[in-house]
């Protein structure tokens, strides 16, 4: 598991874009970057990684909500697969 303290770069260090792969099973996020997580862990990880990229608290999860048209925890009742987000310098792109 990635520790939140490991996400933030040292002062003066260049911050590279962060690609996040979210895996869904029947509309529920079940993994981040291939690591099995609970819905609460997925929200925390997305928020922390977004904040590391100067994205407001919770905005990475909100971007996923907008893309899905529903809440972060329920994309649709039958959707399974992966969603790729690129977090970088205050911006979120759905890849």
C-alpha positions as CSV (number, residue, x, y, z in Angstrom):
1,X,0.0,0.0,0.0
2,X,1.2,3.5,-0.8
3,X,1.7,5.6,2.3
4,X,0.3,9.1,2.0
5,X,3.6,10.5,3.2
6,X,5.3,8.9,0.1
7,X,3.0,10.8,-2.3
8,X,4.2,14.3,-1.7
9,X,7.6,15.3,-3.2
10,X,10.4,16.9,-1.1
11,X,10.6,20.7,-1.2
12,X,12.0,21.9,-4.5
13,X,11.5,18.5,-6.2
14,X,9.8,18.4,-9.6
15,X,6.3,16.9,-9.5
16,X,5.6,14.6,-12.4
17,X,2.0,13.8,-13.6
18,X,0.3,11.1,-11.6
19,X,-1.7,8.5,-13.6
20,X,-4.3,6.8,-11.4
21,X,-6.0,3.6,-12.7
22,X,-9.3,2.9,-10.9
23,X,-10.8,-0.6,-11.4
24,X,-14.6,-1.0,-11.0
25,X,-16.6,-4.2,-10.4
26,X,-20.4,-3.7,-11.0
27,X,-20.0,0.0,-10.4
28,X,-18.0,-0.2,-7.2
29,X,-14.3,0.9,-7.1
30,X,-12.4,-2.2,-6.0
31,X,-8.7,-1.3,-6.8
32,X,-6.4,1.7,-7.3
33,X,-3.4,1.0,-9.5
34,X,-4.1,-2.8,-9.2
35,X,-4.2,-2.7,-5.4
36,X,-7.4,-3.9,-3.8
37,X,-9.1,-1.1,-1.8
38,X,-12.4,-0.4,-0.1
39,X,-14.6,2.5,-1.3
40,X,-13.4,4.6,1.6
41,X,-9.8,3.8,0.9
42,X,-10.3,4.7,-2.8
43,X,-11.8,8.1,-1.8
44,X,-8.9,8.8,0.6
45,X,-6.2,7.8,-1.9
46,X,-7.8,9.9,-4.7
47,X,-8.1,12.9,-2.4
48,X,-4.5,12.6,-1.2
49,X,-3.0,12.1,-4.6
50,X,-5.1,15.0,-5.9
51,X,-3.9,17.3,-3.1
52,X,-0.3,16.3,-3.9
53,X,-0.9,17.7,-7.4
54,X,-2.4,21.0,-6.1
55,X,-5.9,19.8,-6.8
56,X,-8.4,20.9,-4.2
57,X,-9.5,18.5,-1.4
58,X,-11.8,15.8,-2.9
59,X,-11.6,17.2,-6.5
60,X,-10.1,14.0,-8.0
61,X,-13.0,12.0,-6.7
62,X,-15.4,14.8,-7.8
63,X,-14.0,14.5,-11.4
64,X,-14.8,10.8,-11.4
65,X,-18.3,11.7,-10.1
66,X,-18.8,14.1,-13.0
67,X,-17.4,11.6,-15.5
68,X,-19.7,8.9,-14.2
69,X,-22.7,11.1,-13.7
70,X,-23.2,9.5,-10.2
71,X,-21.5,9.2,-6.9
72,X,-17.9,8.0,-6.7
73,X,-18.9,4.8,-5.0
74,X,-21.4,3.8,-7.7
75,X,-20.5,4.4,-11.3
76,X,-23.5,2.4,-12.5
77,X,-25.1,-0.7,-11.3
78,X,-23.5,-2.9,-14.1
79,X,-20.3,-1.1,-15.2
80,X,-17.0,-2.9,-14.7
81,X,-13.6,-2.0,-16.0
82,X,-10.9,0.7,-15.6
83,X,-10.9,4.4,-15.6
84,X,-7.6,6.3,-16.0
85,X,-7.2,9.7,-14.5
86,X,-4.1,11.9,-15.0
87,X,-3.5,14.3,-12.1
88,X,-1.1,17.1,-12.8
89,X,-0.5,20.7,-11.7
90,X,-4.0,21.4,-10.5
91,X,-5.7,19.7,-13.5
92,X,-7.5,16.3,-13.8
93,X,-7.8,14.6,-17.2
94,X,-9.8,11.4,-17.8
95,X,-7.6,9.4,-20.1
